[in-house]
Amino acid sequence: MANERESFRDRYRAANQNSRDQVDGFLKSNGGSWFVWVSIGLIVAGVVWSLVAG
């Protein structure tokens, strides 16, 4: 059981790291353009709004 949990955590961490690397590469290739920051702001605003409204 512990082994299963460990492998799941490792897989989760690997997937997380992969998406973080993709975001990092995206930001670097776009030079942190305003579009990226606007979309991040909209996502954050949506999360905050859903928390407040929900």
Secondary structure, DSSP 8 states (H G I E B T S, - for coil): -HHHHHHHHHHHHHHHHHHHHHHHHHHHHHTS-HHHHHHHHHHHHHHHHHHHH-
